[in-house]
Amino acid sequence: MHPMYLFEVKKPEESKYPYDYYKLVSTISADQAFRPMAEGGCELVK
């Protein structure tokens, strides 16, 4: 599992170089971002 990231799109005046579009707002740890597969309720997971 891996952490999830929340990004915000920058305003044009906030970008400092080409492809500088996003600002990292928050990082969510993997244990909070994903529930265990046994609790998912999917019939295909046994």
N, C-alpha and C positions, 0 to 999 in steps of 0.2 A: 504494500500500500504506500501511498505517497501523499504529501500535504496538498491542499488545494489553495489557490491564490485568488484574491479578489483585487481586480485592477479597475482603475478609473481612467477614462480617456482624457488626455490633457487638452487644454485649450491651446489654440495655435500659438499664442504668445508664450506659453510655458515650454514648448518644445525648443530644445537647444541645438539639435543636430538632426540629420535625416533619419527617419524611422523611429524617432523619439516620441511615440504616441501614447504610451501608457504610464500610469503612476501606480505603484504597488500600495494598496490601501491596507490589506490584512492578509495574514497567512493563517490557515486553519489546519491544525494538526490532523494527521490521517485518522487517528482514533475518534476524532469528533466529526470528521467529514464523511465517514463511511460507517454504516452499521454492520454488524456481523452477518454473514450470509445466512446463518440459521434463523435470524430474526427478519429476514427480508420478505418472506411470504411467497416467494417464487416457487411454483410447482416443479420447475425444471431442476431446482437445486435440492439434492437429497442428502 
